């Protein structure tokens, strides 16, 4: 009898390389501008404690410019010549076509781990709600499906471990406790996603009214 296969959330620990939430947040902020262009200083303000996005990602101006340099190396943003702006003290950055493509790809891809919901997914949700409420509905739905698969995988693995170890709930091993915690977190995330999905759908209805 073979053990049930594990979802990626259970096969890896916190050593998983984190996503690029900050970089994609910057791409999204540029996309929110009609011109796709923004000042580095003004972008940094979006990550301050007073800004909604600052509740999820807190970045100092120096870090924002660090990420912008990385995005420029990747070809996802371009630096606008300062002579064209008349503001040599505040550099402008423009979202490139490949940057828009990357942003769409990232927004459409659900996070693989429950722990990433509090950062990567919240950034996706924030941007999607502002860019297109219908996109936000799809983002939430895809994430909900991912979490449902994780719940099934965790539940199957927990049942398998208890059968193999011939132990009941009261004598669960530490490994089982960890699985139970992950299962509880993912179920809680599913409940939250249900509510968020309803809110996003209501936003679409208001936009179409």
VEXTOR-673803 format. One record per residue: residue in one letter; residue number from 1; z, y, x of N, C-alpha, C in turn. Coordinates in Angstrom, 1 decimal, padded with zeros to 4 digits. Layout:
<atoms>
ATOM  residuo  num     n.Z     n.Y     n.X    ca.Z    ca.Y    ca.X     c.Z     c.Y     c.X
ATOM        A  NUM       Z       Y       X       Z       Y       X       Z       Y       X
...
</atoms>
This chain:
<atoms>
ATOM  residuo  num     n.Z     n.Y     n.X    ca.Z    ca.Y    ca.X     c.Z     c.Y     c.X
ATOM        X    1   000.0  -001.2   000.8   000.0   000.0   000.0   000.0   001.2   000.9
ATOM        X    2  -001.0   002.1   000.6  -001.1   003.3   001.5  -000.4   004.5   000.9
ATOM        X    3   000.2   005.3   001.7   000.9   006.5   001.3  -000.1   007.5   000.8
ATOM        X    4   000.3   008.3  -000.2  -000.6   009.3  -000.7  -000.9   010.3   000.3
ATOM        X    5  -002.2   010.8   000.3  -002.6   011.8   001.3  -001.8   013.1   001.1
ATOM        X    6  -001.5   013.8   002.2  -000.8   015.0   002.1  -001.7   016.2   002.0
ATOM        X    7  -001.4   017.2   001.3  -002.1   018.4   001.3  -001.8   019.2   002.5
ATOM        X    8  -002.6   020.2   002.9  -002.4   020.9   004.2  -001.1   021.5   004.3
ATOM        X    9  -000.5   021.9   003.1   000.8   022.6   003.1   001.9   021.7   003.7
ATOM        X   10   001.7   020.4   003.5   002.8   019.5   004.0   002.5   018.9   005.3
ATOM        X   11   001.3   019.0   005.8   000.9   018.4   007.1   001.3   019.3   008.2
ATOM        X   12   001.5   020.6   007.9   001.7   021.5   009.0   003.0   022.3   008.8
ATOM        X   13   003.6   022.7   009.9   004.8   023.6   009.8   004.5   025.0   010.0
ATOM        X   14   005.4   025.8   010.3   005.2   027.2   010.4   004.4   027.6   011.7
ATOM        X   15   004.0   026.6   012.5   003.2   026.9   013.7   001.7   027.2   013.3
ATOM        X   16   001.4   027.1   012.0   000.0   027.4   011.6  -000.3   028.8   012.0
ATOM        X   17  -001.5   029.0   012.5  -001.9   030.4   012.9  -002.0   031.3   011.7
ATOM        X   18  -001.3   032.4   011.6  -001.3   033.2   010.4  -002.7   033.8   010.1
ATOM        X   19  -002.9   034.2   008.9  -004.2   034.8   008.5  -004.3   036.2   009.0
ATOM        X   20  -005.4   036.8   008.6  -005.7   038.2   009.0  -005.5   039.1   007.8
ATOM        X   21  -004.3   039.1   007.2  -004.1   039.9   006.0  -004.2   041.4   006.3
ATOM        X   22  -003.7   041.8   007.5  -003.7   043.2   007.8  -005.1   043.7   008.0
ATOM        X   23  -005.9   042.9   008.7  -007.3   043.3   009.0  -008.1   043.4   007.7
ATOM        X   24  -007.9   042.4   006.8  -008.7   042.3   005.6  -008.2   043.4   004.6
ATOM        X   25  -006.9   043.8   004.7  -006.4   044.9   003.9  -007.1   046.2   004.3
ATOM        X   26  -007.4   046.4   005.6  -008.1   047.6   006.0  -009.5   047.5   005.5
ATOM        X   27  -010.2   046.4   005.6  -011.5   046.2   005.0  -011.5   046.6   003.6
ATOM        X   28  -010.6   046.1   002.8  -010.5   046.4   001.4  -010.3   047.8   001.1
ATOM        X   29  -009.4   048.5   001.9  -009.2   049.9   001.7  -010.4   050.7   001.9
ATOM        X   30  -011.2   050.3   002.9  -012.5   051.0   003.2  -013.5   050.8   002.0
ATOM        X   31  -013.5   049.5   001.5  -014.4   049.2   000.4  -014.0   050.0  -000.9
ATOM        X   32  -012.8   050.4  -001.0  -012.4   051.1  -002.2  -012.9   052.6  -002.2
ATOM        X   33  -013.3   053.0  -001.0  -013.9   054.3  -000.9  -015.4   054.2  -001.3
ATOM        X   34  -015.9   055.2  -002.1  -017.3   055.1  -002.5  -018.3   055.1  -001.3
ATOM        X   35  -017.9   055.8  -000.2  -018.7   055.9   001.0  -018.5   054.7   001.9
ATOM        X   36  -017.4   054.0   001.7  -017.0   052.9   002.6  -016.5   053.5   004.0
ATOM        X   37  -016.1   054.7   004.0  -015.6   055.4   005.2  -014.2   055.9   005.0
ATOM        X   38  -013.4   055.8   006.0  -012.1   056.3   005.9  -011.5   056.8   007.3
ATOM        X   39  -010.6   057.7   007.2  -009.9   058.2   008.4  -008.8   057.2   008.8
ATOM        X   40  -008.7   056.9   010.1  -007.6   056.0   010.5  -006.3   056.5   010.1
ATOM        X   41  -006.0   057.8   010.2  -004.7   058.3   009.8  -004.5   058.0   008.3
ATOM        X   42  -005.5   058.3   007.4  -005.3   058.1   006.0  -005.1   056.6   005.7
ATOM        X   43  -005.8   055.7   006.4  -005.7   054.3   006.2  -004.2   053.9   006.5
ATOM        X   44  -003.7   054.5   007.6  -002.3   054.1   008.0  -001.3   054.5   006.9
ATOM        X   45  -001.6   055.6   006.2  -000.7   056.0   005.1  -000.6   055.0   004.0
ATOM        X   46  -001.6   054.2   003.9  -001.6   053.2   002.8  -000.6   052.0   003.1
ATOM        X   47  -000.1   052.0   004.4   000.8   050.9   004.8   002.2   051.5   005.0
ATOM        X   48   002.5   052.7   004.5   003.8   053.3   004.6   004.7   052.7   003.5
ATOM        X   49   006.0   052.9   003.7   006.9   052.4   002.7   006.7   053.0   001.3
ATOM        X   50   006.2   054.2   001.2   006.0   054.9  -000.1   004.7   054.4  -000.8
ATOM        X   51   003.8   053.7  -000.1   002.6   053.2  -000.7   002.8   051.8  -001.3
ATOM        X   52   002.1   051.5  -002.4   002.2   050.1  -003.0   001.9   049.0  -002.0
ATOM        X   53   000.9   049.2  -001.2   000.6   048.1  -000.2   001.6   048.0   000.9
ATOM        X   54   002.4   049.1   001.1   003.5   049.0   002.1   004.6   048.1   001.7
ATOM        X   55   004.7   047.7   000.4   005.6   046.7   000.0   005.3   045.3   000.4
ATOM        X   56   004.1   045.1   000.9   003.6   043.8   001.3   003.4   043.8   002.8
ATOM        X   57   002.6   044.8   003.3   002.3   044.9   004.7   002.7   046.2   005.2
ATOM        X   58   003.6   046.2   006.2   004.1   047.5   006.8   003.5   047.6   008.2
ATOM        X   59   002.7   048.7   008.4   002.1   048.9   009.6   002.3   050.3   010.1
ATOM        X   60   002.6   050.5   011.4   002.7   051.8   012.0   001.3   052.2   012.3
ATOM        X   61   001.0   053.5   012.4  -000.3   054.0   012.7  -000.9   053.4   013.9
ATOM        X   62  -000.1   053.2   015.0  -000.6   052.6   016.2  -001.2   051.2   015.9
ATOM        X   63  -000.5   050.4   015.1  -001.0   049.1   014.8  -002.3   049.1   013.9
ATOM        X   64  -002.4   050.1   013.0  -003.6   050.2   012.2  -004.8   050.5   013.2
ATOM        X   65  -004.6   051.3   014.1  -005.7   051.6   015.1  -006.0   050.3   015.9
ATOM        X   66  -005.0   049.6   016.2  -005.2   048.3   017.0  -006.0   047.4   016.2
ATOM        X   67  -005.7   047.2   014.9  -006.5   046.4   014.0  -007.9   046.9   013.8
ATOM        X   68  -008.1   048.2   013.7  -009.4   048.8   013.6  -010.3   048.5   014.8
ATOM        X   69  -009.7   048.5   016.0  -010.4   048.2   017.2  -010.9   046.7   017.2
ATOM        X   70  -010.0   045.9   016.7  -010.4   044.5   016.5  -011.5   044.3   015.5
ATOM        X   71  -011.4   045.0   014.4  -012.5   044.9   013.4  -013.8   045.5   013.9
ATOM        X   72  -013.7   046.5   014.8  -014.9   047.0   015.4  -015.5   046.0   016.3
ATOM        X   73  -014.7   045.3   017.1  -015.3   044.2   018.0  -015.9   043.1   017.2
ATOM        X   74  -015.4   042.8   016.0  -016.0   041.8   015.2  -017.2   042.2   014.5
ATOM        X   75  -017.5   043.5   014.5  -018.6   044.1   013.8  -018.4   044.3   012.4
ATOM        X   76  -017.2   044.3   011.9  -016.9   044.5   010.5  -016.7   046.0   010.1
ATOM        X   77  -016.4   046.8   011.1  -016.4   048.2   010.9  -017.1   048.9   012.1
ATOM        X   78  -017.5   050.1   011.9  -018.1   050.9   012.9  -017.4   052.3   013.0
ATOM        X   79  -017.4   052.8   014.2  -016.8   054.1   014.4  -017.8   055.2   014.1
ATOM        X   80  -017.5   056.1   013.2  -018.4   057.2   012.9  -018.3   058.3   014.0
ATOM        X   81  -019.4   058.7   014.6  -019.4   059.7   015.7  -018.5   060.9   015.2
ATOM        X   82  -017.6   061.4   016.1  -016.7   062.4   015.8  -017.5   063.8   015.5
ATOM        X   83  -018.6   063.9   016.2  -019.4   065.1   016.0  -019.9   065.3   014.6
ATOM        X   84  -020.0   064.2   013.9  -020.5   064.2   012.5  -019.4   064.6   011.5
ATOM        X   85  -018.2   064.5   011.9  -017.1   064.8   011.0  -016.5   066.2   011.2
ATOM        X   86  -016.6   066.8   012.4  -016.0   068.1   012.6  -014.5   068.0   012.7
ATOM        X   87  -014.0   066.7   012.8  -012.5   066.5   012.9  -012.3   065.6   014.1
ATOM        X   88  -012.3   066.1   015.3  -012.1   065.3   016.5  -010.8   064.6   016.5
ATOM        X   89  -009.8   065.2   015.8  -008.4   064.7   015.9  -008.2   063.5   015.0
ATOM        X   90  -009.1   063.3   014.1  -009.0   062.2   013.1  -010.3   061.4   013.1
ATOM        X   91  -010.2   060.2   013.6  -011.4   059.4   013.7  -011.8   058.7   012.4
ATOM        X   92  -013.1   058.6   012.2  -013.6   058.0   011.0  -014.1   056.6   011.3
ATOM        X   93  -013.9   055.7   010.3  -014.4   054.3   010.5  -015.1   053.9   009.2
ATOM        X   94  -016.2   053.2   009.4  -017.1   052.9   008.2  -017.2   051.3   008.1
ATOM        X   95  -017.1   050.9   006.9  -017.2   049.4   006.6  -018.7   049.0   006.8
ATOM        X   96  -019.0   048.0   007.6  -020.3   047.5   007.8  -020.7   046.5   006.7
ATOM        X   97  -022.0   046.2   006.7  -022.5   045.2   005.7  -021.8   043.8   006.0
ATOM        X   98  -021.6   043.4   007.3  -021.0   042.2   007.6  -019.5   042.2   007.2
ATOM        X   99  -018.9   043.4   007.3  -017.5   043.6   006.9  -017.4   043.4   005.4
ATOM        X  100  -018.3   043.9   004.6  -018.3   043.7   003.1  -018.4   042.2   002.8
ATOM        X  101  -019.3   041.5   003.5  -019.5   040.1   003.3  -018.2   039.3   003.6
ATOM        X  102  -017.6   039.7   004.7  -016.4   039.0   005.1  -015.3   039.3   004.1
ATOM        X  103  -015.2   040.5   003.6  -014.2   040.8   002.6  -014.4   040.0   001.4
ATOM        X  104  -015.6   039.9   000.9  -015.9   039.1  -000.3  -015.5   037.6  -000.1
ATOM        X  105  -015.8   037.1   001.1  -015.5   035.7   001.4  -014.0   035.5   001.4
ATOM        X  106  -013.3   036.4   002.0  -011.8   036.3   002.1  -011.1   036.4   000.8
ATOM        X  107  -011.6   037.3  -000.1  -011.0   037.5  -001.4  -011.2   036.2  -002.3
ATOM        X  108  -012.3   035.6  -002.1  -012.7   034.4  -002.9  -012.0   033.1  -002.5
ATOM        X  109  -011.3   033.2  -001.4  -010.7   031.9  -000.8  -009.2   031.9  -001.0
ATOM        X  110  -008.7   031.0  -001.8  -007.3   030.9  -002.1  -006.5   030.6  -000.8
ATOM        X  111  -005.3   031.0  -000.7  -004.5   030.6   000.5  -004.1   029.2   000.4
ATOM        X  112  -004.0   028.5   001.5  -003.8   027.1   001.6  -002.3   026.7   001.5
ATOM        X  113  -001.4   027.6   001.8   000.0   027.3   001.9   000.8   028.2   000.9
ATOM        X  114   001.8   027.6   000.3   002.6   028.4  -000.6   003.3   029.6   000.0
ATOM        X  115   003.7   029.4   001.3   004.4   030.5   002.0   003.5   031.7   002.2
ATOM        X  116   002.1   031.5   002.1   001.2   032.6   002.4   001.0   033.5   001.1
ATOM        X  117   001.6   033.0   000.0   001.4   033.8  -001.2   002.1   035.2  -001.1
ATOM        X  118   003.2   035.2  -000.4   003.9   036.5  -000.4   003.3   037.5   000.5
ATOM        X  119   002.3   037.1   001.3   001.6   038.1   002.1   000.1   038.1   001.9
ATOM        X  120  -000.6   037.1   002.3  -002.1   037.1   002.2  -002.5   037.2   000.7
ATOM        X  121  -001.9   036.4  -000.2  -002.4   036.4  -001.5  -002.1   037.7  -002.2
ATOM        X  122  -000.9   038.3  -001.9  -000.6   039.6  -002.5  -001.5   040.7  -002.1
ATOM        X  123  -002.0   040.6  -000.9  -003.0   041.6  -000.4  -004.3   041.4  -001.2
ATOM        X  124  -004.7   040.1  -001.3  -005.9   039.8  -002.1  -005.8   040.3  -003.5
ATOM        X  125  -004.7   040.1  -004.1  -004.5   040.5  -005.5  -004.5   042.0  -005.6
ATOM        X  126  -003.8   042.7  -004.7  -003.8   044.2  -004.8  -005.2   044.8  -004.7
ATOM        X  127  -006.0   044.3  -003.7  -007.4   044.8  -003.5  -008.3   044.4  -004.7
ATOM        X  128  -008.1   043.1  -005.2  -009.0   042.7  -006.3  -008.8   043.5  -007.5
ATOM        X  129  -007.5   043.8  -007.8  -007.2   044.6  -009.0  -007.8   045.9  -009.0
ATOM        X  130  -007.9   046.5  -007.8  -008.5   047.9  -007.7  -010.0   047.8  -007.6
ATOM        X  131  -010.5   046.8  -006.9  -012.0   046.7  -006.8  -012.7   046.3  -008.1
ATOM        X  132  -012.1   045.2  -008.7  -012.7   044.7  -009.9  -011.7   043.8  -010.6
ATOM        X  133  -011.2   044.2  -011.8  -010.2   043.3  -012.5  -010.7   041.9  -012.8
ATOM        X  134  -012.0   041.8  -013.0  -012.6   040.5  -013.3  -012.5   039.6  -012.0
ATOM        X  135  -012.6   040.2  -010.9  -012.5   039.5  -009.6  -011.0   039.1  -009.5
ATOM        X  136  -010.1   039.9  -009.9  -008.7   039.6  -009.8  -008.4   038.3  -010.6
ATOM        X  137  -009.0   038.2  -011.8  -008.8   037.1  -012.7  -009.2   035.8  -011.9
ATOM        X  138  -010.4   035.9  -011.3  -010.9   034.7  -010.5  -010.0   034.4  -009.4
ATOM        X  139  -009.5   035.4  -008.7  -008.7   035.2  -007.5  -007.4   034.4  -007.9
ATOM        X  140  -006.8   034.9  -009.0  -005.6   034.3  -009.5  -005.9   032.8  -010.0
ATOM        X  141  -007.0   032.6  -010.7  -007.3   031.3  -011.2  -007.5   030.3  -010.0
ATOM        X  142  -008.3   030.7  -009.0  -008.5   029.9  -007.8  -007.2   029.5  -007.2
ATOM        X  143  -006.3   030.5  -007.0  -005.0   030.3  -006.4  -004.1   029.3  -007.3
ATOM        X  144  -004.2   029.5  -008.6  -003.4   028.6  -009.4  -003.9   027.2  -009.3
ATOM        X  145  -005.2   027.0  -009.2  -005.7   025.6  -009.0  -005.2   025.0  -007.7
ATOM        X  146  -005.2   025.8  -006.7  -004.7   025.4  -005.4  -003.3   025.0  -005.4
ATOM        X  147  -002.5   025.8  -006.1  -001.0   025.5  -006.2  -000.8   024.2  -007.0
ATOM        X  148  -001.6   024.0  -008.1  -001.5   022.8  -008.9  -001.8   021.6  -008.1
ATOM        X  149  -002.8   021.7  -007.2  -003.1   020.5  -006.3  -001.9   020.3  -005.3
ATOM        X  150  -001.3   021.3  -004.9  -000.2   021.2  -004.0   001.0   020.5  -004.7
ATOM        X  151   001.2   020.9  -005.9   002.3   020.3  -006.7   002.1   018.8  -006.9
ATOM        X  152   000.9   018.5  -007.2   000.6   017.0  -007.3   000.8   016.3  -006.0
ATOM        X  153   000.3   016.9  -004.9   000.4   016.2  -003.6   001.9   016.1  -003.2
ATOM        X  154   002.7   017.1  -003.4   004.1   017.1  -003.0   004.8   016.1  -003.9
ATOM        X  155   004.5   016.1  -005.2   005.2   015.1  -006.1   004.9   013.7  -005.7
ATOM        X  156   003.6   013.4  -005.4   003.3   012.1  -005.0   003.9   011.7  -003.7
ATOM        X  157   004.0   012.6  -002.8   004.6   012.3  -001.5   006.1   012.0  -001.6
ATOM        X  158   006.7   012.8  -002.5   008.2   012.7  -002.7   008.5   011.3  -003.3
ATOM        X  159   007.7   010.9  -004.3   007.9   009.6  -004.9   007.7   008.5  -003.9
ATOM        X  160   006.7   008.6  -003.1   006.3   007.6  -002.1   007.5   007.5  -001.1
ATOM        X  161   008.0   008.6  -000.6   009.1   008.6   000.4   010.3   007.9  -000.2
ATOM        X  162   010.6   008.1  -001.5   011.8   007.5  -002.1   011.6   006.0  -002.3
ATOM        X  163   010.4   005.6  -002.6   010.1   004.2  -002.7   010.3   003.5  -001.3
ATOM        X  164   009.7   004.1  -000.3   009.7   003.5   001.0   011.2   003.4   001.6
ATOM        X  165   012.0   004.4   001.3   013.3   004.5   001.8   014.3   003.8   000.9
ATOM        X  166   013.8   003.4  -000.2   014.7   002.7  -001.2   016.0   003.5  -001.4
ATOM        X  167   015.8   004.8  -001.7   017.0   005.6  -002.0   016.8   006.4  -003.3
ATOM        X  168   017.9   006.7  -003.9   017.8   007.5  -005.2   017.9   009.0  -004.9
ATOM        X  169   017.9   009.8  -005.9   017.9   011.2  -005.8   019.2   011.7  -005.1
ATOM        X  170   020.3   011.1  -005.4   021.6   011.5  -004.9   021.7   011.3  -003.4
ATOM        X  171   021.0   010.4  -002.8   021.1   010.1  -001.4   019.8   010.4  -000.7
ATOM        X  172   019.1   011.4  -001.2   017.8   011.9  -000.6   018.0   012.3   000.9
ATOM        X  173   017.0   011.9   001.7   017.1   012.3   003.1   016.8   013.8   003.2
ATOM        X  174   017.0   014.3   004.4   016.7   015.7   004.7   015.2   016.0   004.5
ATOM        X  175   014.4   015.0   004.8   012.9   015.1   004.6   012.6   015.3   003.2
ATOM        X  176   013.3   014.6   002.3   013.1   014.8   000.9   013.6   016.1   000.4
ATOM        X  177   014.7   016.6   001.0   015.2   017.9   000.6   014.1   019.0   000.9
ATOM        X  178   013.5   018.8   002.1   012.4   019.8   002.4   011.3   019.7   001.4
ATOM        X  179   010.9   018.5   001.1   009.8   018.4   000.1   010.2   018.9  -001.3
ATOM        X  180   011.4   018.7  -001.6   011.9   019.2  -002.9   011.9   020.8  -002.9
ATOM        X  181   012.3   021.4  -001.8   012.2   022.8  -001.7   010.8   023.3  -001.8
ATOM        X  182   009.9   022.7  -001.1   008.5   023.1  -001.2   007.9   022.9  -002.6
ATOM        X  183   008.3   021.9  -003.3   007.8   021.6  -004.6   008.4   022.7  -005.6
ATOM        X  184   009.7   023.0  -005.4   010.3   024.0  -006.3   009.6   025.4  -006.1
ATOM        X  185   009.3   025.7  -004.8   008.7   027.0  -004.5   007.2   027.0  -005.1
ATOM        X  186   006.5   025.9  -005.0   005.1   025.9  -005.5   005.1   025.9  -007.0
ATOM        X  187   006.1   025.3  -007.6   006.1   025.3  -009.1   006.5   026.7  -009.6
ATOM        X  188   007.4   027.4  -008.8   007.8   028.8  -009.2   006.5   029.7  -009.0
ATOM        X  189   005.8   029.4  -008.0   004.6   030.2  -007.7   003.6   030.0  -008.9
ATOM        X  190   003.5   028.8  -009.4   002.6   028.5  -010.5   003.0   029.3  -011.7
ATOM        X  191   004.3   029.3  -012.0   004.8   030.1  -013.2   004.5   031.6  -013.0
ATOM        X  192   004.7   032.1  -011.8   004.4   033.5  -011.5   002.9   033.8  -011.7
ATOM        X  193   002.0   032.9  -011.2   000.6   033.1  -011.3   000.1   033.1  -012.7
ATOM        X  194   000.8   032.3  -013.6   000.4   032.3  -015.0   000.6   033.7  -015.6
ATOM        X  195   001.7   034.3  -015.2   002.0   035.7  -015.8   001.0   036.7  -015.2
ATOM        X  196   000.8   036.6  -013.9  -000.1   037.5  -013.2  -001.5   037.3  -013.8
ATOM        X  197  -001.9   036.1  -014.1  -003.2   035.9  -014.6  -003.4   036.5  -016.0
ATOM        X  198  -002.4   036.5  -016.8  -002.4   037.1  -018.1  -002.5   038.6  -018.0
ATOM        X  199  -001.8   039.2  -017.0  -001.9   040.6  -016.8  -003.3   041.0  -016.3
ATOM        X  200  -003.9   040.2  -015.4  -005.2   040.5  -014.9  -006.2   040.4  -016.0
ATOM        X  201  -006.1   039.4  -016.9  -007.0   039.3  -018.0  -006.9   040.5  -019.0
ATOM        X  202  -005.7   041.0  -019.2  -005.4   042.1  -020.0  -006.1   043.4  -019.4
ATOM        X  203  -006.1   043.5  -018.1  -006.7   044.6  -017.4  -008.2   044.6  -017.6
ATOM        X  204  -008.8   043.4  -017.6  -010.2   043.2  -017.9  -010.6   043.7  -019.3
ATOM        X  205  -009.7   043.3  -020.3  -010.0   043.6  -021.6  -009.9   045.2  -021.8
ATOM        X  206  -008.9   045.8  -021.1  -008.8   047.3  -021.2  -010.0   047.9  -020.6
ATOM        X  207  -010.5   047.4  -019.5  -011.7   048.0  -018.9  -013.0   047.8  -019.7
ATOM        X  208  -013.0   046.8  -020.5  -014.2   046.5  -021.3  -014.1   047.2  -022.7
ATOM        X  209  -012.9   047.7  -023.0  -012.7   048.2  -024.4  -013.5   049.6  -024.5
</atoms>
